[in-house]
Amino acid sequence: MLKNNLIVENYTLKHHNTFGLDAQCGLFAQISSVEGARAVIKRYNPLKLPIHILGSGSNILFSKDFYGALIIKNYIRKIEIIRRDAETVWVLVGGGVLWHDLVLWTLNRGLSGLENLSLIPGTVGAAPIQNIGAYGVELADLLLNVEALHLETLDIHHFTKNDCAFGYRESVFKSKLKGQYLITKVMLQLSRNREVNIEYGDIRNTLANMNIDSNHITPTDVSNAVCNIRKAKLPDPAMIGNAGSFFKNPVILNQKWESLQNDFPEMPHYAVGTLEAKIPAAWLIEQCGWKGKRVGNTGCHARQPLVIVNYGGATGLEIMTHAENVQRSVRDKFGIELMQEVNVW
Ligand code: EPU
């Protein structure tokens, strides 16, 4: 483990990305405070090399080495309750806190809101970039504001939820302001006794299988159910390299869905507003024969084909090529374009 605010040269990022890719970087620093980040950038980046911010590297594909770059790993790890009233608790969380550690921290204090987002890999600072979501809840439902350090001016800026321009796995930090900020803190608004949300997917069945009394379901029960579902479906990056869903679920116009229905009547879909439909990318990929198919050191996972895995020794380029082949076959068969969910560096 490196000391905070220290910098190393010519360092491998292998242990800093869940694909386990052996990319090299010229300069690597770990920071645990805003002051630490400012000091590192001022001292070590006078030439204004590109700066990349890493959380736990769980949604990133390294397609190259980064010799002419400064990589900063965010270790800002404080969690504080800022305010509370009878119903609501406002929690301010450092960007370097691991997301699931935060979920457990809130559940241990009787706070609800994050239980459906249990076991999502990654850090709190990465959560707003991606607008992480699972089982019918997304970060945008709970976030109040974001504090971030501008990497050029080194000023702190505050973003309201509105400023973040959240969408499905989207935010202003992934589009207009991409690469410009280090997210230092996130303010969340949690509840003392919010009703649990168990409508999505297998949560209700899983709770029943766990013999939980349906009249007394606690947020911790929901969290345990979500953990069980995720563990059963999604490969553990500690065992087999991956970055969760590689693609987003595509959203298409109803008109297009209706025409596809003629050829593929069993195609699942979920309404998005009144004009569009979301199609599960996993289904499209499975129909193209990729489910569980291995190609060299990579492939689509056997239980959840939306997850592309590194069986060991894959390069970023090999994974990208596989992803492009999957995209091409979905395009050829369905005329639907799969968009990456993972960030490619
Ligand atoms: N499906 C198949 N074949 C499969 C698996 C799934 O056809 O092998 C179809 C089924 O129709 C199923 C549907 O896909 O009903 C949806 O599957 P699932 O509930 O597993 O969710 P997903 O849409 O594939 C999304 C998120 C996940 C999140 C889950 C649960 C995206 C891109 N992915 O996956 O998030 O955990 O919902 O809410 O939105 C991530 O972002 O990295 C991630 C894992």
Boltz pocket constraint, residues with backbone or C-beta under 6 A from the ligand:
constraints:
  - pocket:
      binder: B
      contacts: [[A, 133], [A, 134], [A, 135], [A, 136], [A, 201], [A, 233], [A, 243], [A, 244], [A, 245], [A, 246], [A, 247], [A, 248], [A, 249], [A, 268], [A, 280], [A, 281], [A, 282], [A, 283], [A, 284], [A, 286], [A, 291], [A, 302], [A, 303], [A, 304], [A, 305], [A, 306], [A, 341]]
      max_distance: 6.0
